[in-house]
């Protein structure tokens, strides 16, 4: 394997205390040198990458992606999801178990890992179900699932509604050091809901999903996690109430963590004014007060990390009435450019942005934290923070195009993703 040199990049790795213009040398899958003028000249065996003003970040990690395999490969499969992930700067992604069939077995967990390993590039880490068939009743064989490579458990798409089942899930998962990842939704309060419940849903005449349906579950789960001393993680936090509960719990040292999606940081329920099915997500887009609370919580660390909730859907599921549309939008390829807007306008400190996509998610699911330092595995992403471009569906690596951000002009672009020393994605390359 030849040597790769990033020349005069701004290397940013908050967990190593690094933010400096340096050369970074990659040899045999490992970062071997970091420093001023540490690079070698280009030669037959040395590739030099130099791009004025570019940033080099540790490889990104996504805790929440739907790869749709097995069962819905027309929307996405392991190969297309990993290509999209690499194009988005991700060296690792975790995939949710609400496939067809549900990933509640060793066989599916191993199949997913095997396929990803054979493909190379971005690594895939299955999150297995909490309950068999995600029915909310009997617990899965978590020891077996962990042994097969699952990094967490979740019934995502469904909430574990029963307090008794959730208590046992937390206790059981804790014995294997697996985080329990909750899709916090009291289904009794959200039946038939199409969007956030508020002035906008009244105006549009649509059934609402009230904030309190999320807050109730987060509050209960925090109490349970504290009681049984287990690791609890809230998926896609969307409400200011949940933020308040998390902040209070963390201030008392409860082992809770949380993620937020780019779309909940950027859009409000007003996006549904034109009944745009691309904006139908679960949990729904909320109000500006929620967006403000989520941004502040991400900036101050109350919300630990950013996760895409990449949810590919075909035309059939989106080119229909809002009530019939499936919830979710794609996110892997757009996360960095969309969120750099918040970095550029000073809402999100750059160090927090990097941490929230690297060391923070790694810690939650027990993956090694990606680092830019000598001796570290070379998982790296090269970003041009100044490049202005327009989001164009024809360029997606994902099989699906369901996003309301088509046509939006963004600033900042992933130019290259390196996984274990090998180039997994390069913008403009064939
Ligand atoms: Zn969910």
Boltz pocket constraint, residues with backbone or C-beta under 6 A from the ligand:
constraints:
  - pocket:
      binder: B
      contacts: [[A, 156], [A, 157], [A, 158], [A, 183], [A, 235], [A, 236], [A, 282], [A, 283]]
      max_distance: 6.0
